[in-house]
């Protein structure tokens, strides 16, 4: 995790869960993370089984130029990545895994900026899985929030076991082990489309990038 927002939210979530797979939604007190609220979101699963925004912070909505509540999470991503993103969020809901990814967002006028996204599971019961997340901009150029994001391209993905990894994942050396990629992330052609795959202890890392 490179962004302070991701690190702070992870540490808060980790304290709340107190050894459980995930804290309950009712455990989260907005006042405790008031400095992060503009960038945070909560996802829930709708009647179709799709992850949608239940809540989204004001700054995050400004990035996209619209209120995100009720919108599909996967719809924010490039069409070829939407199925993968749905699978990854399903893993947060069902396996209580942590999702950490970096992506490049592209505005309607062709500008771009890097972002880090962290999604953390919440215990809402079997019928109401939810997750708490945050999107942090690597930089805040003058146009961000005025020229809405219209597309997003994944740079890298990490699926984290919080019981095995410490809070700080920064600058961890990586080892190339493509054969260890778990099948739950989709068929081989989907994984291959993301580019180089790495495994870091209990992490699976997908290095993506722009299409040539």
VENMO-V833565 format. One record per backbone hydrogen bond with DSSP energy under -0.5 kcal/mol. NH is the residue of the N-H (numbers start at 1). CO is the residue of the C=O. Records with the same first field share a line. If there is no record, write none. Layout:
# VENMO-V833565
NH: CO / CO
This chain:
# VENMO-V833565
7: 3
8: 4
9: 5
10: 6
11: 7
12: 8
13: 9
14: 10
15: 11
16: 12
17: 13
18: 14
20: 17
23: 121
25: 123
27: 24
28: 24 / 25
30: 28
32: 29
33: 29 / 30
34: 31
36: 33
37: 33
39: 36
40: 36 / 37
41: 133
42: 55
43: 131
44: 52
45: 129
46: 44 / 50
49: 46
52: 44
53: 71
54: 42
55: 42
57: 40
59: 38
60: 38
61: 57
62: 58
63: 59
64: 60
65: 61 / 62
66: 61
70: 53
71: 68
73: 51
76: 73
77: 74
78: 152
81: 78
82: 78 / 79
85: 81
86: 82
87: 83
88: 84
89: 85
90: 86
91: 87
92: 88
93: 89
94: 90
95: 91
96: 92
97: 91
98: 160
99: 119
100: 98 / 158
101: 117
102: 156
103: 115
104: 153
105: 103 / 113
106: 151
107: 111
108: 148
110: 107
113: 105
115: 103
116: 136
117: 101
118: 134
119: 99
120: 132
122: 130
123: 23
124: 122
128: 125
130: 122
131: 43
132: 120
133: 41
134: 118
135: 39
136: 116
138: 114
139: 114
144: 141
146: 143
147: 143
148: 146
149: 63
150: 106
151: 106
153: 104
155: 102
156: 102
157: 206
158: 100
159: 204
160: 98 / 158
162: 160
164: 161
165: 161
169: 167
172: 169
175: 199
177: 175
180: 177
181: 178
185: 182
186: 183
190: 187
191: 187
192: 188
193: 189
194: 190 / 191
195: 192
198: 205
199: 175
200: 203
201: 199
203: 200
204: 159
205: 198
206: 157
207: 196 / 205
208: 155 / 206
209: 154
